[in-house]
């Protein structure tokens, strides 16, 4: 029905404005966060990483999930600004650490270096 469609359209527009507000807040705080955590990364590259995270979740249409992600984004931003986040966690969220997913992080092959084998405790 028309009223439900209109309400859904207004709700999606409101969610888009919340996402844009979160993104602007993150972009505004990014230089300060990079300075606080002594991360040697250009601001544009860090913002690009954040933009990629937003693009990764752009297909989600469920309003409850979008609300949860926006709230989590604000909490993560606040924790970073208040220095409650460790530097390694921030680097991981900016995708500067190579992060293997699933069982790939435990897999060794014939080309594995001695350091990789040592790090996994196989030597």
N, C-alpha and C positions, 0 to 999 in steps of 0.2 A: 504494500500500500504506500501511498505517496508520503504520508507523515513519517512512517518508519524510515523510508529512504532518505527523506530530508534530515531526520534526526541522525541517521548514520553518517550522512555527508558532513553535517556540522561537527559530529564527534571526531571524524577522521581529520577534518580541518583543524580542530583544536589539538589533536595529537600531533599533527605536523608542526603546529606552532610551538608545542612543548619540545619537540625534537630540535627545532631550529633554535629555540632558546637555550637548550642544553649545549648544542654545538657552539653557539656564540660564547657561552660562559667558558667552555673549555678552551676555545681559541684565545679568549681574553686572558686567561690564567696561564696559558702555555709558556710564555717567556719566563714568568716567575717560577714555575715548576721546574723548568729546565735549569734555571740558575740554582734553585734550592738543592736539587739533587745532583748538581755538577755533571749534567749529561751533555757531552760534546756532540750535539746534533743540531743542524740548522732548524730554525723554527718551522720553515715550510715543509721540511721532511717529516717532522713530528706531527704537524697538522694533517699532512697527507696520510699518515698512518691512522690518525683518528678518523679521517674521512673514510678510509677503507673499512674501518670497524662499523661506521654508520651504514655504508653500502652493503656490508655483509648481512646486516639485520634489516635491510629495507624491504624485504619481501614479506615480513611478518605483518599480518593484518588483524590479528586478534587483539582487541583493545586492552585486555588484561595483561597480556604478555608485553605489549608496548609500554603500558604503565609501569610494569615491573622493571623493564630495561631502562626506562628514563629515570626512575628512582634509583636504580643501581648506579647509573651514570653519575647522578648528583652525589651519591654517597662516595663513590670512588674519587670524584673531583674534590670533595671536601676532605677526605682522608689524605689525599696527595697534598693539598694546600696546608693542612695542619701537621704535615710530616709524620703521619701515622703509617704511611706506606714505606716499605723498604725499597731501596734503589733497584734491587734486582727484580722486584715485582713490577715496578714501573717500566723498567727496560723490557720485560716480557710483554707487558700490555702495549708497548710501542713497537713490538715485534722486532726488537734489535737482537734478541737472543734467538738462535736457531732452535725451534721447538718441534721435535718430532712427535707425532701423535700415535696413540695406540701402541701396538706391539713393535712398531718400527723403531722406537727408542731403545728397545732391548736387543734388536737383531744385530748380529755380527756376520760378516761375510768374509770372503777370502781377501778382499781389499781393505779390511779394517786395519787401522794403524795400531801400533803397540800402545799408544796413549788411549785409544778407544777401548782396547781390550783391558788395559789396566783400570780404566775408569769403571768398567763393568765387573771387575773382580775376577777375571778369567785367567790371570797370569799367576 
